[in-house]
Amino acid sequence: MRKTLHPPVFYTSAAFIVFTVVFTVLAPSVAQRVFDATQAWILGNASWFYILTVAVILLSVVFLAVSRYGDIKLGPDHSQPDYRDVTWFAMLFSAGMGIGLMFFGVAEPVMHYVSPPVGEPGTVLAAREAMKITFFHWGLHAWAVYAVVGLILAFFSYRHGLPLTLRSALYPLIGERIYGPIGHAVDIFAIIGTVFGIATSLGLGVAQINSGLNHLFGIPVNLTVQIILIVAASLLATLSVASGLDRGIKILSETNLALALALMLFVLVLGPTVFILQTFVQNTGSYLSDIVDKTFNLYAYEPNDWIGGWTLFYWGWWIAWSPFVGLFIARISRGRSIREFVRGVLLVPAGFTLIWMTVFGDTAIHFILVDGLRGFAEVVADDSALALFVFLEQLPLAGITSMVAIVMVLVFFVTSADSGALVVDLLASNGAEHSPVWQRIFWSLSMGAVAIALLLADGLEALQTATIASALPFSVILLLSLWGVFKALKLDATKRRIRYMAVTRAPVPGHREPWQHRLMNIVRMPKRQDVLRYMRRIVQPAMHAVADELQQQGYDAQVVESEGQDRVSLEVKHYGVSLDFSYAVLPLEHMRPVLTNEESDTEESRRYYRAEVFLGEGGQDYDVMGWSEDAVISDILDQYERHRQYLHMVHGSAAPPEDA
């Protein structure tokens, strides 16, 4: 516990959450007034800030994909993606599926249709506008928020070796102070936002499960039943967290995704198929053509409470959920370029989400607008949690599909609480992945307790207010983090511009070797033991020679050998600046193409090793095997000279020895 628990973050965030739960349970009427006043203040004074924040995030993410920064990898330059594209896309689908799609897939389009923000309800124009608004709420903006957090976490953790927490994004702005009170505050706000965001999802989930059980089995819809459901689901999530059954959760998530796809195809085939396909194409075009107008629309000229109950709630929900989803995305995206990352995270899950909303939302509108089921619209408007089950009742096999829907919501509930507890625990442990079980149990139970407390205060309205309010300070953190990542990327791009790739050995003044010797080195295919022998005989002495000279000049330089002697590196520390110098040589395996017609040219004979150079930012893709000691020293000096030039451009100093 002493090694992982981060007291300032853990105890402060835990105390705030416990206080909120106790206050809400003991004084629900007072809590309700506080929530109402908070939401009224945010709507009156800060709605513009939420809208502007999400707009800036979307524009920034798109810019990163198309700019020169797009080629920078989320990891060292030589790193490769941990997952194949198909697997990665499948994981992004899983991240995009949640209780929200189950709850709002039918309810939101119908509610916008019967009660639009402006215009006449129940018309064809209202139907078109309802789907445009739904696409707007569930499209690129939501995934831009998730993408920016995932990108920030992956960039600073995998490329710069900082903790996998949001405080790391402020390193370019405040340096080592991220490990002090400012960094603690960032992680505290991230924890509070995540807990309230997940609690909101849990509240929506139990409301939907309760409505479904009432619809199928007559179980009453009330707070008592919902609290029992939250306790039961939280206990299941806690058991999962305590036992570490990652494999079981993975199987549940994949099963749930398969069920979701099956349910969507069921509705697509048995519903108004041609209408759905037509509306999807039209909805997509309308969404893209109106995206700028809707992004900045605050209804300033026609004030109403609609934006607080919908757009601001969603923006707050996405921001509150972003540490959870962003961390998940970061963990599966190591080794991808920023351009690949943005393209995959923005387009793939958002596209699937919009297909889901079209299949369920437009089918529901078709029931009302074309089939004349006015009673269906009234039921949805009266109880949004019941919308999905009344919707499924209009299709064959309603009993089976409704039970499948209840199971899906329950599993989403459990996996959200389980994964959320792991992520919050990671934030409260300063990025430590192996923490005591009791910490994860505490966060799992806390999320259930917050969901119960908010339901006691004022049901779903309190959940909405808590989400919007908790996202306000975190929005400021996200904007500062964006500033930090742009500053870091600018430095990274500067170093890439300075560095040029060497593909031949460094020239040594006054030394010329026979050209036949150079040709022999080009066509030779050394084995691993040959490269290791070369590293011991040539590379190590060269590094020691440079290190000894630097030490005489007052620099902290040393040669480091790995335990298995398959890596040797020269490390030069520069005190007072942010980046030390590292020059390493590793034996890397390669397979040469078939270049001759010899029968002995087998796959095994084509396997060979290169003595490749690695700098602090990753592999350089060139081979020093066969170079003389003087040539290796010359290459080390070339790379160190570039590094000093980078430090001079960035810091106005090349770290003189007196700083050492």
MOGIZI-V873749 format. One line per field, one symbol per residue. ss: DSSP state (H for helix, E for strand, C for the rest). psi: psi as a letter, one per 40 degrees, with the letter a starting at -180 (. if undefined). burial: 1 if it has 16 or more other ideal C-beta (glycine too) atoms within 10 Angstrom, else 0. Layout:
# MOGIZI-V873749
ss->???
psi->???
burial->???
This chain:
# MOGIZI-V873749
ss->CCCCCCHHHHHHHHHHHHHHHHHHHHCHHHHHHHHHHHHHHHHHHCHHHHHHHHHHHHHHHHHHHHCHHHHCECCCCCCCCCCCHHHHHHHHHHHHCCHHHHHHHHHHHHHHHHCCCCCCCCCHHHHHHHHHHHHHHHCHHHHHHHHHHHHHHHHHHHHCCCCCCHHHHHHHHHHHHHHCHHHHHHHHHHHHHHHHHHHHHHHHHHHHHHHHHHHHHCCCCCHHHHHHHHHHHHHHHHHHHHHCCHHHHHHHHHHHHHHHHHHHHHHHHHCCHHHHHHHHHHHHHHHHHHHHHHHCCCCCCCCCCHHHHCHHHHHHHHHHHHHHHHHHHHHCCCCCEHHHHHHHHHHHHHHHHHHHHHHHHHHHHHHHHCCCCHHHHHHHHHCHHHHHHHHHCCCCCHHHHHHHHHHHHHHHHHHHHHHHHHHHHHHHCCCCCCCCHHHHHHHHHHHHHHHHHHHHHHHHHHHHHHHHHHHHHHHHHHHHHHHHHHHHHHHHHHHHHHCCCCCCCCCCCCCCCCHHHHHHHHHCCCCHHHHHHHHHHHHHHHHHHHHHHHHHCCCEEEEEECCCCCEEEEEEECCCCCCCEEEEEEEEEEECCCCCCCCCCCCCCCEEEEEEEEECCEEEEEECCCCCHHHHHHHHHHHHHHHHHHHHHHHCCCCCHHHC
psi->ddddhgddddddddddddddddddddgddddddddddddddddddedddddddddddddddddddeaeedehigaideiiidiidddddddddddehadddddedddddddddegidiihieiddddddddddddddebddddddddddddddddddddefiifiddddedddebeedeaddddddddddddddddddddddddddddddddddddeehihiddddddddddddddddddddefgddddddddddddddddddddddddeagdddddddddddddddddedddddehefdeghiedddecddddddddddeddddddddddeeheiiddddddddddcddddddddddddddddddddddefgdddddddddgddedddddddeiifddddddddddddddddddddddddddddddeefehdhiidddddddddddddddddddddfbdddddddddddedddddddddddddddddddddddddddhihheiihihhehhiiddddddddeigiidddddddddddddddddddddddddeeighihhhidefehhihhhhhheiehihhhihihhiihiiheifhdegidddehiiigihhadeaiefiheheiiddddddddddddddddddddddeeifgidee.
burial->000111011101110010011001000100110110001001100110011011111101100110001101111111101000000110111111111111111111111111011000000001111111111111111111111111111111111101111111111100000100001111111111111111111111111111111110000000001110110111011101100000001001100110110011011100110011001100110110011001100000000001111111111111111111111111111111111111011101111111111111111111111000100110111011111111110100010011011101111111111111111111111111001000111111111111111111110111111111111111101111110110011011001101100000110100000000000000000100011101100111011011100100001010100000000111110100101011111111000000000000000000011111111110110011111111111111001101110110010001100001
